[in-house]
Amino acid sequence: MMAGTGLILYLFVISSVLSQNVIKPVVHIVVMESTGAQDNGNTYFVRYLKPLLDLALDDARAMFGDLIDIDMKHVETLSGLSQIGALAAKVFYKDPVHVFFGPASNEGAVTLGFMALHWNLPVLTPRGNDMRLRNITFFPTVVALHPFDKVILTKFIMKLFDKYGWKHISLFVDRDKAVMTSTFEIVNKFCIENEINCYQHILSCFNCSTLDKELLESKVSSRVNLLLMAISDVRCLLIRASSLGMLEPDFVYILPDIEGVRHENAWIWRNNDSYDQAMNAAFRRVMLIIIKTPSHAAFDAILKRLNSKMFGNATSQYVSASFEDEVEENAGHDDTSAQQYILSGYYNSFLVYLTAVNETLAVGGNISDGISLVKRMCNRTYLDGSDDEFQISDQANRVVNMEVASMLDEQNGTFETIADFKVLTETLIFKRAEYETGWLSDGEYVLDTPSCGYLGQNCVSSDSSLQTALIASFLIILLIIGVSVVIILRLRYIQRLKNLYWWRLEPGELQSMKVHLTRSALSTSIHQASLNTLDTRASNREPLLGFLKGQISQMHALPHLHVSVNAGLLKEFEKIRDINHPNLLRVLGACLEGDKKVIITEYCQKGTLQVLLMDASFKLDSVFALCIINDIVRALAYLHKHPIRVHGRLTSEVCMIDSRFSVKVGYYGLPSIYGSIKEVNKSLEVDNIWLAPELAHCPDVSTQKGDIYSLAVIMSEILAHDDISTISKSHSASRVTSATRQEDSILSSKVKDSNDMLAMEHLMRECLARDPDKRPSIERIHGIMHALMLRSNQSGSLVDNLLQRLEKYSSNLERIVDEKVEELRQEKHKSEELLRQMLPTPVADRLKAGLLVEPEFYDCVTIYFSDIVGFTDICSMLEPVHIVKMLNDLYSCFDGIIEHFDVYKVETIGDAYMVVSGLPTRNGNEHARQIARMSLVLLTATSSLEPVNTPTLDRIKIRIGLNSGPVCAGVVGHKMPRYCLFGDAVNIASRMESNGSESKIHTSLSTAKILKTFGTFILESRGVVSIKGKGKMETFWLIGENV
């Protein structure tokens, strides 16, 4: 489309050039109208051909009329094809002819093509679907504009056959129609070349009743049927196919658009009769091959333009008031659609031919050379009268793409495009990915050969075989179910064993570690060792560490202990398997085989609570004590609700401390193992300290109230921070006198920090009550501890609380730092702005970066000097404070004005004001114009300033001097650095100011020369003036500028 638009623009430009006093060439077009009964005696075609040609001629003259004159002659061949050659010769030898349009018949076009080749004249035929006409080698001057090409259609069909692997095709041909027969010959030829078995069914004098025999023959040889027949006959064929059971999903009927009829609408299958419903289902088996362009809508647009142009003209003999109604009426019929393509071809002949003529004239070519003109028409894209694109190939044929469609919308009975076929590249592009593998019909792919064969011979369908198959299938299903049940039960049994023995470890699964205990931490190193070292290590009271599945773990040795793995022990392990509480020491496994037995748990780096309390260097404050007791209470509360129900062995030795100083209670559950350890450790008498009085005579019994008593003893250790041996001695002495007084011996230890821990001490005394029923429940203890933690603003372990405090402090510190950084940034910005006001920005940036500012030479700049006339007298008449205010008002006004110019203020000294342009950023000669304009504005602003509030003074008046020349600029000094200018140009500018007059701008010759180059400034020569130190100089007054 862009190529066509560019061409039209180009031709319009050429036409505008040639239209001025140039004689335009005349193009003589002869339109051959074959309207006899032997050819295309269709009233629709005959009625609208001439008005359409007139419309095409008007459009052509509107487009190309500025370049050429167009003469069109109509030649009607009313007697048929025999007169075409004679009439063409008569016109050629009688009148000038450049081109023939038509005729609308293949035979007529062939006849005229031979004659035009002899005359070297182009022929543009709207028919041209004959194979001879579509070969540029035979007819180099013929252009075929009919959109249908049987060879292209056949290539497309072969492409589909190859894509879907179809090698057996039933071909139904209507022999009574020449176009179907000629297409059949091409298809048959391609089938032979591609080794496709083509079973021919030639139909003559088409009759629905004679189709059964042909259909039944095709059923035993193929499932793919290619229909070369008119649309009106296809419906009849499918009705018969339905009655013969040939509309199953394994059948497909391929219907190519040979006669140029579009198939988007449901009228193909609908005839408003009793067969419509059956045809809706039948056409689901149809594959439509459609020519994509031109569409009915495109031609309708041309006809509507024709009606709009000519309707209402009383002298018109072509168009009636019912013209548009007739177009709409005939839009769906086969013959009418084919005629529409021919009429469209006549219309587009003007565009194709005249485009080539204009290009030939533009390059000085000969428009009578038909072969050259045809070559120029090829391999390009055109826009027709309805803005539809079409192409002419290298064979001088109109090229159109094709598409495959299927009835996907079964409810509405409409078709949807499945794939496109690009003719120029011969590529097949699928829009529905599921059709790339094969042609789908009711969700099944149409195969070349059905899985059961064409006659079903490959599938056994007897009743006995079916019964046998059903029994065999049933037995197989039973076998599969049985095997599946066995496998599932076996897997469940294996999983059950894994769940029961989840803890079992082999001795080889552990890697022991060397352990060196220091006051700060445990330093470890891995080494290979067996469990034989466990006894020695246990006797030395060192932690036994090991690697288990990449995790450091602690091994608890079970010396001289005989443990039998029975149902009771397995149930105990099952209870502790899923325990995962932050204050309970998780059991990872156990090795109970052989002589060396161990239980593996999590590793706590800080050791036991008992060891920690015995460390004299350890300082225990009230917060730490509260956190430790709370952790133990949480662990007990979880255990008392768990199926384990009770701990039974709670001491400070089974309370482990991890790296975050959280307590993890161990040795819970597994009474079969831990109960036996008591027997081995009878020598450790202090264990009885944590035992409740009611359990003294039956130590193997464990109760929840006993756990509460043990908790109270641990609380006593923590709050009193006494050595356990001291408590043990007092406990032993009291037990000799009276067992009922043992709690007094525990309470005799002085509780430290009692003022801060009165609530804890009271709770401890309640837990030490001799009567178990008077001891509080673990839920009440947990509630009290929770309240104490909230009152102390504690929410977790000691480390967690410390981290929270650090986080709050860090957040506050970050806020303060951010505020200080923002203040520093603002101060830095102020300093930078002040520095930029004192020095040029590039110079200030180098000084900030710590770089040396090198002096720089400038070839030419313009310098401005001004001072106040009579400033000495003014100073003698005013107070100093008034003088300062006057200068501040004046130079503040000046500072505001110079911001609008490309200048740099150098300095002010007393009443002197110095400005320069052209540095530090060079600006060519623009510096003189900037200073001149600034001077004019400053002079005007000074005259408008209010006078000083003194009766004896008038308005302030200034003298201004300008000079242009070379200078050197640089920073002078380190303290209070100044950006100074050096050079004779500065002195001359100062002399221009001192030798000037009030309220005038005095310029040197160098500045005046530059200003004159702009042509806008008004300069007045002052003449030759004697300048101090410079001698005689010609100077000028700057009066103003012409805007």
ChimeraX attribute file (.defattr): number of C-alpha atoms within 10 A of each C-alpha:
attribute: neighborCount
match mode: 1-to-1
recipient: residues
	/A:1	13
	/A:2	10
	/A:3	11
	/A:4	16
	/A:5	12
	/A:6	11
	/A:7	15
	/A:8	15
	/A:9	11
	/A:10	12
	/A:11	20
	/A:12	17
	/A:13	12
	/A:14	16
	/A:15	20
	/A:16	11
	/A:17	13
	/A:18	16
	/A:19	14
	/A:20	9
	/A:21	7
	/A:22	9
	/A:23	11
	/A:24	15
	/A:25	12
	/A:26	13
	/A:27	19
	/A:28	17
	/A:29	19
	/A:30	23
	/A:31	23
	/A:32	23
	/A:33	21
	/A:34	25
	/A:35	23
	/A:36	16
	/A:37	12
	/A:38	11
	/A:39	19
	/A:40	18
	/A:41	14
	/A:42	14
	/A:43	11
	/A:44	16
	/A:45	18
	/A:46	17
	/A:47	13
	/A:48	17
	/A:49	22
	/A:50	16
	/A:51	19
	/A:52	21
	/A:53	21
	/A:54	14
	/A:55	19
	/A:56	22
	/A:57	18
	/A:58	14
	/A:59	16
	/A:60	19
	/A:61	18
	/A:62	10
	/A:63	17
	/A:64	21
	/A:65	16
	/A:66	19
	/A:67	25
	/A:68	20
	/A:69	15
	/A:70	18
	/A:71	13
	/A:72	17
	/A:73	14
	/A:74	13
	/A:75	17
	/A:76	17
	/A:77	22
	/A:78	17
	/A:79	14
	/A:80	17
	/A:81	22
	/A:82	13
	/A:83	14
	/A:84	24
	/A:85	18
	/A:86	13
	/A:87	15
	/A:88	22
	/A:89	15
	/A:90	11
	/A:91	14
	/A:92	17
	/A:93	9
	/A:94	9
	/A:95	11
	/A:96	13
	/A:97	19
	/A:98	19
	/A:99	24
	/A:100	26
	/A:101	25
	/A:102	28
	/A:103	31
	/A:104	25
	/A:105	21
	/A:106	22
	/A:107	18
	/A:108	24
	/A:109	31
	/A:110	20
	/A:111	16
	/A:112	25
	/A:113	28
	/A:114	17
	/A:115	16
	/A:116	24
	/A:117	18
	/A:118	10
	/A:119	16
	/A:120	20
	/A:121	24
	/A:122	27
	/A:123	30
	/A:124	30
	/A:125	31
	/A:126	29
	/A:127	28
	/A:128	31
	/A:129	22
	/A:130	20
	/A:131	14
	/A:132	15
	/A:133	26
	/A:134	23
	/A:135	17
	/A:136	18
	/A:137	10
	/A:138	13
	/A:139	21
	/A:140	25
	/A:141	28
	/A:142	31
	/A:143	33
	/A:144	31
	/A:145	29
	/A:146	27
	/A:147	24
	/A:148	26
	/A:149	21
	/A:150	20
	/A:151	16
	/A:152	18
	/A:153	24
	/A:154	20
	/A:155	17
	/A:156	24
	/A:157	20
	/A:158	18
	/A:159	16
	/A:160	17
	/A:161	19
	/A:162	13
	/A:163	14
	/A:164	18
	/A:165	16
	/A:166	20
	/A:167	18
	/A:168	21
	/A:169	21
	/A:170	23
	/A:171	22
	/A:172	22
	/A:173	22
	/A:174	21
	/A:175	19
	/A:176	14
	/A:177	13
	/A:178	10
	/A:179	17
	/A:180	20
	/A:181	17
	/A:182	14
	/A:183	20
	/A:184	24
	/A:185	12
	/A:186	16
	/A:187	22
	/A:188	18
	/A:189	13
	/A:190	17
	/A:191	20
	/A:192	11
	/A:193	9
	/A:194	13
	/A:195	10
	/A:196	18
	/A:197	16
	/A:198	20
	/A:199	18
	/A:200	16
	/A:201	19
	/A:202	16
	/A:203	17
	/A:204	12
	/A:205	9
	/A:206	16
	/A:207	11
	/A:208	15
	/A:209	10
	/A:210	14
	/A:211	17
	/A:212	15
	/A:213	10
	/A:214	15
	/A:215	20
	/A:216	14
	/A:217	13
	/A:218	23
	/A:219	19
	/A:220	12
	/A:221	18
	/A:222	25
	/A:223	25
	/A:224	24
	/A:225	23
	/A:226	23
	/A:227	23
	/A:228	26
	/A:229	25
	/A:230	19
	/A:231	20
	/A:232	12
	/A:233	15
	/A:234	18
	/A:235	21
	/A:236	18
	/A:237	20
	/A:238	24
	/A:239	18
	/A:240	18
	/A:241	19
	/A:242	15
	/A:243	10
	/A:244	13
	/A:245	11
	/A:246	21
	/A:247	22
	/A:248	14
	/A:249	16
	/A:250	21
	/A:251	21
	/A:252	25
	/A:253	22
	/A:254	18
	/A:255	21
	/A:256	25
	/A:257	21
	/A:258	21
	/A:259	17
	/A:260	23
	/A:261	24
	/A:262	22
	/A:263	18
	/A:264	16
	/A:265	13
	/A:266	14
	/A:267	13
	/A:268	19
	/A:269	24
	/A:270	17
	/A:271	12
	/A:272	9
	/A:273	7
	/A:274	9
	/A:275	14
	/A:276	15
	/A:277	13
	/A:278	14
	/A:279	20
	/A:280	20
	/A:281	16
	/A:282	22
	/A:283	24
	/A:284	22
	/A:285	25
	/A:286	23
	/A:287	21
	/A:288	24
	/A:289	25
	/A:290	24
	/A:291	25
	/A:292	18
	/A:293	19
	/A:294	22
	/A:295	16
	/A:296	15
	/A:297	12
	/A:298	17
	/A:299	23
	/A:300	18
	/A:301	14
	/A:302	20
	/A:303	23
	/A:304	14
	/A:305	16
	/A:306	20
	/A:307	20
	/A:308	11
	/A:309	11
	/A:310	18
	/A:311	17
	/A:312	12
	/A:313	11
	/A:314	9
	/A:315	7
	/A:316	11
	/A:317	10
	/A:318	16
	/A:319	18
	/A:320	16
	/A:321	10
	/A:322	10
	/A:323	17
	/A:324	17
	/A:325	11
	/A:326	12
	/A:327	17
	/A:328	10
	/A:329	11
	/A:330	14
	/A:331	17
	/A:332	17
	/A:333	14
	/A:334	17
	/A:335	17
	/A:336	19
	/A:337	20
	/A:338	19
	/A:339	21
	/A:340	28
	/A:341	24
	/A:342	25
	/A:343	25
	/A:344	26
	/A:345	26
	/A:346	26
	/A:347	26
	/A:348	22
	/A:349	24
	/A:350	20
	/A:351	21
	/A:352	24
	/A:353	21
	/A:354	21
	/A:355	22
	/A:356	19
	/A:357	23
	/A:358	19
	/A:359	18
	/A:360	17
	/A:361	14
	/A:362	14
	/A:363	8
	/A:364	9
	/A:365	14
	/A:366	12
	/A:367	22
	/A:368	17
	/A:369	16
	/A:370	22
	/A:371	17
	/A:372	19
	/A:373	24
	/A:374	25
	/A:375	17
	/A:376	19
	/A:377	23
	/A:378	19
	/A:379	15
	/A:380	14
	/A:381	19
	/A:382	22
	/A:383	18
	/A:384	22
	/A:385	18
	/A:386	15
	/A:387	11
	/A:388	15
	/A:389	15
	/A:390	21
	/A:391	21
	/A:392	20
	/A:393	18
	/A:394	17
	/A:395	21
	/A:396	26
	/A:397	27
	/A:398	25
	/A:399	25
	/A:400	23
	/A:401	20
	/A:402	23
	/A:403	21
	/A:404	26
	/A:405	21
	/A:406	23
	/A:407	24
	/A:408	15
	/A:409	11
	/A:410	13
	/A:411	8
	/A:412	11
	/A:413	22
	/A:414	21
	/A:415	22
	/A:416	16
	/A:417	18
	/A:418	22
	/A:419	20
	/A:420	20
	/A:421	26
	/A:422	16
	/A:423	16
	/A:424	12
	/A:425	7
	/A:426	13
	/A:427	12
	/A:428	19
	/A:429	14
	/A:430	16
	/A:431	14
	/A:432	11
	/A:433	11
	/A:434	13
	/A:435	14
	/A:436	16
	/A:437	11
	/A:438	17
	/A:439	22
	/A:440	18
	/A:441	17
	/A:442	13
	/A:443	9
	/A:444	11
	/A:445	17
	/A:446	22
	/A:447	20
	/A:448	20
	/A:449	17
	/A:450	15
	/A:451	12
	/A:452	11
	/A:453	14
	/A:454	16
	/A:455	11
	/A:456	12
	/A:457	10
	/A:458	11
	/A:459	10
	/A:460	11
	/A:461	10
	/A:462	9
	/A:463	9
	/A:464	10
	/A:465	11
	/A:466	12
	/A:467	11
	/A:468	12
	/A:469	12
	/A:470	12
	/A:471	12
	/A:472	12
	/A:473	12
	/A:474	12
	/A:475	12
	/A:476	12
	/A:477	12
	/A:478	12
	/A:479	12
	/A:480	12
	/A:481	12
	/A:482	12
	/A:483	12
	/A:484	12
	/A:485	12
	/A:486	12
	/A:487	12
	/A:488	12
	/A:489	12
	/A:490	12
	/A:491	12
	/A:492	12
	/A:493	12
	/A:494	12
	/A:495	13
	/A:496	12
	/A:497	11
	/A:498	12
	/A:499	14
	/A:500	18
	/A:501	15
	/A:502	17
	/A:503	19
	/A:504	15
	/A:505	19
	/A:506	11
	/A:507	17
	/A:508	9
	/A:509	12
	/A:510	21
	/A:511	20
	/A:512	24
	/A:513	20
	/A:514	18
	/A:515	17
	/A:516	12
	/A:517	13
	/A:518	8
	/A:519	8
	/A:520	8
	/A:521	12
	/A:522	13
	/A:523	11
	/A:524	13
	/A:525	10
	/A:526	13
	/A:527	11
	/A:528	10
	/A:529	15
	/A:530	13
	/A:531	17
	/A:532	10
	/A:533	12
	/A:534	23
	/A:535	16
	/A:536	10
	/A:537	15
	/A:538	16
	/A:539	10
	/A:540	9
	/A:541	9
	/A:542	15
	/A:543	23
	/A:544	21
	/A:545	24
	/A:546	26
	/A:547	17
	/A:548	19
	/A:549	10
	/A:550	8
	/A:551	10
	/A:552	17
	/A:553	23
	/A:554	24
	/A:555	26
	/A:556	18
	/A:557	22
	/A:558	23
	/A:559	16
	/A:560	13
	/A:561	16
	/A:562	14
	/A:563	14
	/A:564	12
	/A:565	11
	/A:566	8
	/A:567	10
	/A:568	13
	/A:569	16
	/A:570	16
	/A:571	13
	/A:572	17
	/A:573	21
	/A:574	17
	/A:575	14
	/A:576	18
	/A:577	17
	/A:578	10
	/A:579	15
	/A:580	11
	/A:581	14
	/A:582	14
	/A:583	23
	/A:584	24
	/A:585	25
	/A:586	22
	/A:587	22
	/A:588	19
	/A:589	21
	/A:590	22
	/A:591	20
	/A:592	21
	/A:593	16
	/A:594	9
	/A:595	13
	/A:596	19
	/A:597	22
	/A:598	22
	/A:599	20
	/A:600	24
	/A:601	21
	/A:602	22
	/A:603	22
	/A:604	22
	/A:605	18
	/A:606	20
	/A:607	21
	/A:608	19
	/A:609	23
	/A:610	20
	/A:611	15
	/A:612	18
	/A:613	20
	/A:614	15
	/A:615	12
	/A:616	10
	/A:617	9
	/A:618	10
	/A:619	10
	/A:620	15
	/A:621	13
	/A:622	16
	/A:623	17
	/A:624	18
	/A:625	17
	/A:626	22
	/A:627	24
	/A:628	23
	/A:629	19
	/A:630	24
	/A:631	23
	/A:632	23
	/A:633	23
	/A:634	23
	/A:635	21
	/A:636	27
	/A:637	19
	/A:638	19
	/A:639	20
	/A:640	18
	/A:641	12
	/A:642	13
	/A:643	11
	/A:644	15
	/A:645	17
	/A:646	22
	/A:647	22
	/A:648	25
	/A:649	25
	/A:650	26
	/A:651	22
	/A:652	25
	/A:653	18
	/A:654	19
	/A:655	26
	/A:656	26
	/A:657	24
	/A:658	18
	/A:659	13
	/A:660	13
	/A:661	19
	/A:662	25
	/A:663	29
	/A:664	25
	/A:665	29
	/A:666	22
	/A:667	23
	/A:668	22
	/A:669	21
	/A:670	19
	/A:671	18
	/A:672	14
	/A:673	18
	/A:674	15
	/A:675	16
	/A:676	16
	/A:677	15
	/A:678	15
	/A:679	10
	/A:680	13
	/A:681	10
	/A:682	11
	/A:683	9
	/A:684	9
	/A:685	10
	/A:686	16
	/A:687	17
	/A:688	18
	/A:689	22
	/A:690	21
	/A:691	21
	/A:692	25
	/A:693	23
	/A:694	15
	/A:695	14
	/A:696	12
	/A:697	8
	/A:698	9
	/A:699	16
	/A:700	13
	/A:701	12
	/A:702	18
	/A:703	15
	/A:704	18
	/A:705	22
	/A:706	26
	/A:707	24
	/A:708	28
	/A:709	28
	/A:710	24
	/A:711	23
	/A:712	25
	/A:713	27
	/A:714	26
	/A:715	24
	/A:716	24
	/A:717	22
	/A:718	25
	/A:719	25
	/A:720	21
	/A:721	23
	/A:722	18
	/A:723	16
	/A:724	17
	/A:725	11
	/A:726	11
	/A:727	20
	/A:728	18
	/A:729	14
	/A:730	16
	/A:731	22
	/A:732	17
	/A:733	13
	/A:734	18
	/A:735	15
	/A:736	10
	/A:737	10
	/A:738	9
	/A:739	14
	/A:740	12
	/A:741	15
	/A:742	22
	/A:743	22
	/A:744	14
	/A:745	17
	/A:746	23
	/A:747	17
	/A:748	13
	/A:749	17
	/A:750	13
	/A:751	19
	/A:752	17
	/A:753	12
	/A:754	14
	/A:755	9
	/A:756	11
	/A:757	18
	/A:758	12
	/A:759	13
	/A:760	22
	/A:761	21
	/A:762	10
	/A:763	18
	/A:764	24
	/A:765	19
	/A:766	16
	/A:767	27
	/A:768	27
	/A:769	18
	/A:770	17
	/A:771	12
	/A:772	18
	/A:773	9
	/A:774	12
	/A:775	20
	/A:776	18
	/A:777	15
	/A:778	21
	/A:779	16
	/A:780	11
	/A:781	20
	/A:782	19
	/A:783	12
	/A:784	16
	/A:785	22
	/A:786	17
	/A:787	13
	/A:788	18
	/A:789	17
	/A:790	11
	/A:791	9
	/A:792	12
	/A:793	11
	/A:794	19
	/A:795	13
	/A:796	16
	/A:797	20
	/A:798	19
	/A:799	15
	/A:800	15
	/A:801	17
	/A:802	12
	/A:803	12
	/A:804	15
	/A:805	12
	/A:806	12
	/A:807	12
	/A:808	11
	/A:809	12
	/A:810	12
	/A:811	12
	/A:812	12
	/A:813	12
	/A:814	12
	/A:815	12
	/A:816	12
	/A:817	12
	/A:818	12
	/A:819	12
	/A:820	12
	/A:821	12
	/A:822	12
	/A:823	12
	/A:824	12
	/A:825	12
	/A:826	12
	/A:827	12
	/A:828	12
	/A:829	12
	/A:830	12
	/A:831	12
	/A:832	16
	/A:833	14
	/A:834	12
	/A:835	17
	/A:836	15
	/A:837	13
	/A:838	17
	/A:839	21
	/A:840	17
	/A:841	16
	/A:842	12
	/A:843	19
	/A:844	20
	/A:845	16
	/A:846	12
	/A:847	15
	/A:848	10
	/A:849	8
	/A:850	9
	/A:851	11
	/A:852	10
	/A:853	15
	/A:854	10
	/A:855	13
	/A:856	13
	/A:857	16
	/A:858	15
	/A:859	12
	/A:860	23
	/A:861	26
	/A:862	30
	/A:863	31
	/A:864	30
	/A:865	26
	/A:866	24
	/A:867	22
	/A:868	19
	/A:869	17
	/A:870	12
	/A:871	16
	/A:872	10
	/A:873	10
	/A:874	16
	/A:875	13
	/A:876	10
	/A:877	14
	/A:878	16
	/A:879	10
	/A:880	11
	/A:881	8
	/A:882	15
	/A:883	18
	/A:884	14
	/A:885	11
	/A:886	17
	/A:887	14
	/A:888	12
	/A:889	13
	/A:890	18
	/A:891	15
	/A:892	11
	/A:893	15
	/A:894	19
	/A:895	12
	/A:896	9
	/A:897	14
	/A:898	19
	/A:899	12
	/A:900	10
	/A:901	14
	/A:902	18
	/A:903	22
	/A:904	20
	/A:905	19
	/A:906	19
	/A:907	15
	/A:908	14
	/A:909	8
	/A:910	11
	/A:911	16
	/A:912	17
	/A:913	18
	/A:914	20
	/A:915	20
	/A:916	26
	/A:917	27
	/A:918	24
	/A:919	21
	/A:920	19
	/A:921	14
	/A:922	14
	/A:923	15
	/A:924	11
	/A:925	19
	/A:926	17
	/A:927	25
	/A:928	29
	/A:929	22
	/A:930	20
	/A:931	26
	/A:932	24
	/A:933	15
	/A:934	22
	/A:935	24
	/A:936	17
	/A:937	15
	/A:938	20
	/A:939	18
	/A:940	12
	/A:941	14
	/A:942	18
	/A:943	14
	/A:944	11
	/A:945	14
	/A:946	12
	/A:947	14
	/A:948	17
	/A:949	11
	/A:950	10
	/A:951	7
	/A:952	8
	/A:953	13
	/A:954	11
	/A:955	11
	/A:956	21
	/A:957	18
	/A:958	23
	/A:959	22
	/A:960	31
	/A:961	28
	/A:962	34
	/A:963	30
	/A:964	29
	/A:965	18
	/A:966	17
	/A:967	21
	/A:968	17
	/A:969	18
	/A:970	18
	/A:971	18
	/A:972	14
	/A:973	9
	/A:974	7
	/A:975	6
	/A:976	7
	/A:977	12
	/A:978	15
	/A:979	16
	/A:980	15
	/A:981	21
	/A:982	13
	/A:983	13
	/A:984	13
	/A:985	23
	/A:986	24
	/A:987	15
	/A:988	24
	/A:989	25
	/A:990	23
	/A:991	22
	/A:992	26
	/A:993	26
	/A:994	19
	/A:995	16
	/A:996	21
	/A:997	17
	/A:998	17
	/A:999	17
	/A:1000	19
	/A:1001	27
	/A:1002	32
	/A:1003	30
	/A:1004	21
	/A:1005	16
	/A:1006	18
	/A:1007	25
	/A:1008	25
	/A:1009	12
	/A:1010	17
	/A:1011	21
	/A:1012	13
	/A:1013	11
	/A:1014	12
	/A:1015	10
	/A:1016	13
	/A:1017	19
	/A:1018	14
	/A:1019	19
	/A:1020	15
	/A:1021	14
	/A:1022	13
	/A:1023	11
	/A:1024	12
	/A:1025	14
	/A:1026	12
	/A:1027	16
	/A:1028	11
	/A:1029	9
	/A:1030	11
	/A:1031	9
	/A:1032	12
	/A:1033	12
	/A:1034	15
	/A:1035	25
	/A:1036	22
	/A:1037	21
	/A:1038	25
	/A:1039	13
	/A:1040	17
	/A:1041	13
	/A:1042	7
	/A:1043	5
